[in-house]
Amino acid sequence: GKRRSIEYFDSLNKAKADASFYGNSFNQLNQIQVDQLHDAGYSGNGVRILVLDSGYRLDHGAFDSLNVIAAYDFVDQDSIVYNEEGKDLNNQHNHGTQVLSVLAGFKPDTLVGPAYRSEFLLGKTEDISLEEPIEEDYFIAGLEWGELLGADIVSSSIGYIDWYAQSDMDGQTAPITVAVNIAIERGMIIITAVGNSGVGGIVAPADAFDVISCGAVDEYGLIASFSSIGPTTDNRIKPEVCALGKGTFFASAISKKSYLYGNGTSLSTPLISGICALLLEAHPDWTNTEIREAILNSAD
């Protein structure tokens, strides 16, 4: 009778309790209990995540089973989000490849992302050849595109400060921040990197009102020295939450098979985005406010 139900579990579930299943990504997942959520049967199924970044090397082995629903390059206005010969700098898609792999890579015994079974919308909005306000426009266009295509969650490891002062980090000045506020009002769950300037302050849109802004900790849970600290100009605590951003394991765009360790709030952010996806899968009726409160209230 009942014992037969075990047959319905896919073979992956047997391996999950074993740290070797996660390879070198075990520490970054175990620190925030992702392995326990995987053991409970959650992997992001049915959750749609919009990633906004610099581009993505989709032929990397970590993405062999990635479920990409749509992709768009807002910089070049086409649907190619990986490097194009003659159009992109060689390292254009490096950052996005790293971030996406931490969130959704799936190479058992090497690297596993928290939300490897989620659906993905990939937006290329960052142009690494420049640092200009037009990149905020690309980001906002990407946000609107993702919302139209039904994204539940936005994971963004980019942020801007060059044309702002810290006094502008008040939740309502940068266009990118205003856009994030609107998207959150419409029900999206938005997770963004707080920046890598330490005491130098945060970046937009991490100053948005109900965003989940992520800082970086080391393997012992101590804040990394580079992880930006707030508060915002209107005295809200930033970041709201942290994950491993020092010695985080990721897929590297150098080749189809390369993996590296790196530092940055860019790498802690997709870990938190992945947790949000697993929570939403477990509680599909929860609002973005409830997801955010669950994250903040369960953190150390």
PLY file of the C-alpha trace (Angstrom):
ply
format ascii 1.0
element vertex 300
property float x
property float y
property float z
element edge 299
property int vertex1
property int vertex2
end_header
0.00 0.00 0.00
1.48 3.26 1.24
5.12 2.33 0.94
4.90 2.43 -2.86
4.74 6.23 -2.75
8.50 6.25 -2.44
8.69 5.30 -6.10
7.32 8.69 -7.10
10.33 10.56 -5.80
12.85 11.25 -8.50
16.32 9.83 -8.03
17.74 13.23 -7.10
16.04 13.20 -3.73
18.09 10.24 -2.59
21.31 12.14 -3.19
20.23 15.39 -1.61
20.95 14.52 1.99
24.50 13.78 0.92
26.74 16.87 0.91
28.61 15.53 -2.13
25.50 16.15 -4.26
26.20 19.88 -3.87
29.91 19.70 -4.59
31.66 22.96 -3.73
28.35 24.83 -3.43
27.44 22.95 -0.22
28.61 25.66 2.20
26.71 28.52 0.61
23.47 26.50 0.59
23.82 24.81 3.96
24.49 28.15 5.69
20.95 29.29 4.80
19.37 25.80 5.02
18.67 25.39 1.30
19.64 21.71 1.55
16.82 21.21 4.06
14.33 22.83 1.69
15.56 20.60 -1.14
15.17 17.59 1.14
11.57 18.67 1.75
11.00 18.48 -2.01
11.33 22.13 -3.03
13.48 23.25 -5.96
11.66 26.32 -7.34
9.11 24.50 -9.46
6.40 26.76 -10.91
8.12 29.96 -9.80
9.13 32.47 -12.49
12.29 34.49 -11.84
13.50 37.53 -13.76
17.28 38.00 -13.66
18.69 41.37 -14.76
22.43 41.45 -15.36
25.25 41.79 -17.90
24.55 38.70 -20.01
24.74 34.93 -19.65
26.93 32.21 -21.14
24.08 29.72 -21.61
26.22 26.97 -23.16
27.98 26.48 -19.82
27.47 22.98 -18.41
25.88 24.40 -15.26
22.92 25.51 -17.40
22.28 22.25 -19.27
18.85 21.85 -17.66
18.02 25.55 -17.19
14.41 26.38 -18.09
14.62 29.71 -19.96
11.15 31.03 -20.86
12.38 34.20 -22.58
15.54 36.25 -22.96
16.10 39.80 -24.18
19.09 42.10 -24.61
17.93 45.62 -23.75
21.30 47.11 -24.68
21.37 45.78 -28.27
17.60 45.34 -28.67
17.70 41.68 -29.66
17.07 38.31 -28.06
20.72 37.26 -27.73
21.88 37.57 -24.12
25.28 35.86 -24.47
28.36 37.49 -26.00
28.12 38.38 -29.68
31.29 38.63 -31.75
32.04 42.24 -32.62
29.26 43.58 -30.39
30.27 42.70 -26.85
33.48 42.95 -24.85
34.90 39.49 -24.11
33.96 39.70 -20.46
30.48 41.21 -20.98
28.58 38.08 -19.94
30.94 37.04 -17.11
29.09 38.68 -14.21
25.63 37.50 -15.21
26.90 33.95 -15.78
28.31 33.86 -12.24
25.14 35.25 -10.65
22.75 33.01 -12.61
24.79 29.91 -11.77
24.66 30.63 -8.02
20.86 30.91 -8.30
20.03 28.17 -10.79
23.06 26.17 -11.85
22.62 22.41 -11.81
25.66 20.18 -12.08
25.34 17.50 -9.37
28.55 16.85 -7.40
29.88 20.24 -8.59
27.41 23.12 -8.21
23.69 23.28 -7.42
21.69 26.52 -7.16
18.75 26.81 -4.75
16.11 27.32 -7.47
17.39 25.04 -10.22
13.86 24.05 -11.30
12.41 27.55 -11.57
11.43 29.21 -14.85
13.73 32.01 -15.96
13.38 35.31 -17.79
16.86 36.61 -18.60
17.35 40.30 -19.22
20.66 41.79 -20.32
20.51 45.38 -19.08
24.07 46.15 -18.04
26.63 47.46 -20.54
30.04 46.88 -19.01
31.74 49.15 -21.56
30.23 52.17 -19.81
28.75 53.30 -16.51
26.00 55.71 -17.52
22.43 56.59 -16.49
21.07 54.92 -19.65
21.71 51.61 -17.91
18.97 52.54 -15.46
16.64 52.88 -18.46
17.62 49.41 -19.66
16.96 48.04 -16.18
13.53 49.69 -15.96
12.62 48.35 -19.41
13.73 44.90 -18.23
11.61 45.19 -15.11
8.52 46.11 -17.16
9.20 43.26 -19.61
9.53 40.74 -16.81
6.40 41.93 -15.05
4.46 41.62 -18.32
5.73 38.04 -18.71
4.59 37.07 -15.23
7.77 37.16 -13.15
7.13 36.43 -9.47
10.66 37.28 -8.35
13.38 39.65 -9.58
17.02 38.90 -8.78
19.31 41.83 -9.51
22.99 41.94 -8.67
23.56 45.36 -10.23
23.36 48.81 -8.74
24.36 52.40 -9.44
25.85 55.21 -7.40
28.29 57.06 -9.72
25.85 59.85 -10.62
24.31 60.03 -7.14
25.32 61.08 -3.65
24.58 58.89 -0.63
21.96 61.51 0.32
20.01 60.41 -2.78
19.63 56.91 -1.32
16.27 57.79 0.21
14.00 55.30 -1.55
12.50 57.82 -3.94
15.16 59.62 -5.99
16.90 57.27 -8.44
14.58 56.28 -11.33
15.68 52.67 -10.91
14.58 52.79 -7.25
11.23 54.38 -8.09
10.65 51.62 -10.68
11.45 48.93 -8.12
8.98 50.53 -5.67
6.25 50.39 -8.34
7.04 46.77 -9.24
6.85 45.79 -5.56
3.49 47.58 -5.24
2.36 45.36 -8.12
3.29 42.26 -6.15
6.79 41.38 -7.33
9.38 40.08 -4.88
12.62 41.98 -5.57
16.04 41.01 -4.25
19.01 43.24 -4.99
22.67 43.61 -4.04
23.52 46.31 -1.50
26.95 47.07 -3.02
30.63 46.42 -2.32
31.74 49.75 -0.83
31.75 48.85 2.86
31.29 51.98 4.95
31.20 53.97 1.69
27.48 53.32 1.47
24.86 51.58 -0.62
23.78 51.63 -4.27
20.43 52.14 -6.00
18.00 50.34 -6.12
18.99 48.78 -2.75
17.43 51.87 -1.15
13.93 51.00 -2.42
11.29 50.74 0.29
10.25 47.08 0.39
13.08 45.54 -1.57
15.17 42.78 0.01
18.71 44.14 -0.19
21.50 41.63 0.39
24.85 41.95 2.04
27.72 39.46 2.12
29.00 37.33 4.98
31.86 34.85 5.19
31.55 31.16 6.01
31.36 31.98 9.73
28.45 34.38 9.22
30.57 37.49 9.80
29.96 40.55 7.61
32.51 40.87 4.81
34.47 44.12 5.06
33.49 45.13 1.52
29.75 44.57 2.06
28.05 47.99 1.92
26.29 49.27 4.99
23.48 51.79 5.26
21.35 53.13 6.64
19.38 54.88 3.92
19.08 58.67 4.15
15.69 58.20 5.81
17.26 55.84 8.35
16.11 52.42 7.20
18.53 49.56 7.96
20.48 48.27 4.96
21.13 45.53 4.06
18.08 43.62 5.27
19.68 40.19 5.06
22.97 38.50 4.16
24.21 35.26 2.62
27.61 33.88 1.65
29.36 36.49 -0.48
32.95 35.73 0.45
34.29 32.56 -1.14
31.06 31.83 -3.01
31.33 29.07 -5.63
30.06 29.81 -9.14
30.22 28.81 -12.79
32.75 30.93 -14.66
32.26 32.11 -18.25
35.93 31.48 -19.08
34.93 28.12 -20.57
31.92 25.79 -20.67
33.32 23.78 -17.78
35.06 26.29 -15.52
34.12 27.06 -11.92
35.65 29.53 -9.50
35.23 31.11 -6.07
34.63 34.83 -5.71
33.56 37.67 -3.46
30.76 40.22 -3.68
27.21 41.04 -2.66
26.45 40.10 -6.30
26.98 36.47 -5.29
25.05 36.55 -2.01
21.99 38.08 -3.70
21.07 35.07 -5.92
21.27 32.81 -2.84
18.56 34.89 -1.16
16.57 35.05 -4.42
16.69 31.25 -4.52
15.38 31.01 -0.95
12.50 33.33 -1.93
11.66 31.02 -4.84
11.59 27.97 -2.57
9.39 29.81 -0.05
6.99 30.89 -2.79
6.83 27.33 -4.11
5.99 26.13 -0.59
3.47 28.95 0.00
2.07 30.01 -3.40
-0.57 32.17 -1.72
1.92 34.33 0.20
2.27 37.98 -0.85
5.64 39.60 -1.46
5.29 41.25 1.97
4.81 37.88 3.64
7.83 36.38 1.83
9.98 39.36 2.84
8.84 39.17 6.46
9.53 35.44 6.58
13.08 36.04 5.31
13.76 38.91 7.73
12.17 37.24 10.74
14.00 33.94 10.30
17.46 35.45 9.87
19.94 35.44 12.77
0 1
1 2
2 3
3 4
4 5
5 6
6 7
7 8
8 9
9 10
10 11
11 12
12 13
13 14
14 15
15 16
16 17
17 18
18 19
19 20
20 21
21 22
22 23
23 24
24 25
25 26
26 27
27 28
28 29
29 30
30 31
31 32
32 33
33 34
34 35
35 36
36 37
37 38
38 39
39 40
40 41
41 42
42 43
43 44
44 45
45 46
46 47
47 48
48 49
49 50
50 51
51 52
52 53
53 54
54 55
55 56
56 57
57 58
58 59
59 60
60 61
61 62
62 63
63 64
64 65
65 66
66 67
67 68
68 69
69 70
70 71
71 72
72 73
73 74
74 75
75 76
76 77
77 78
78 79
79 80
80 81
81 82
82 83
83 84
84 85
85 86
86 87
87 88
88 89
89 90
90 91
91 92
92 93
93 94
94 95
95 96
96 97
97 98
98 99
99 100
100 101
101 102
102 103
103 104
104 105
105 106
106 107
107 108
108 109
109 110
110 111
111 112
112 113
113 114
114 115
115 116
116 117
117 118
118 119
119 120
120 121
121 122
122 123
123 124
124 125
125 126
126 127
127 128
128 129
129 130
130 131
131 132
132 133
133 134
134 135
135 136
136 137
137 138
138 139
139 140
140 141
141 142
142 143
143 144
144 145
145 146
146 147
147 148
148 149
149 150
150 151
151 152
152 153
153 154
154 155
155 156
156 157
157 158
158 159
159 160
160 161
161 162
162 163
163 164
164 165
165 166
166 167
167 168
168 169
169 170
170 171
171 172
172 173
173 174
174 175
175 176
176 177
177 178
178 179
179 180
180 181
181 182
182 183
183 184
184 185
185 186
186 187
187 188
188 189
189 190
190 191
191 192
192 193
193 194
194 195
195 196
196 197
197 198
198 199
199 200
200 201
201 202
202 203
203 204
204 205
205 206
206 207
207 208
208 209
209 210
210 211
211 212
212 213
213 214
214 215
215 216
216 217
217 218
218 219
219 220
220 221
221 222
222 223
223 224
224 225
225 226
226 227
227 228
228 229
229 230
230 231
231 232
232 233
233 234
234 235
235 236
236 237
237 238
238 239
239 240
240 241
241 242
242 243
243 244
244 245
245 246
246 247
247 248
248 249
249 250
250 251
251 252
252 253
253 254
254 255
255 256
256 257
257 258
258 259
259 260
260 261
261 262
262 263
263 264
264 265
265 266
266 267
267 268
268 269
269 270
270 271
271 272
272 273
273 274
274 275
275 276
276 277
277 278
278 279
279 280
280 281
281 282
282 283
283 284
284 285
285 286
286 287
287 288
288 289
289 290
290 291
291 292
292 293
293 294
294 295
295 296
296 297
297 298
298 299
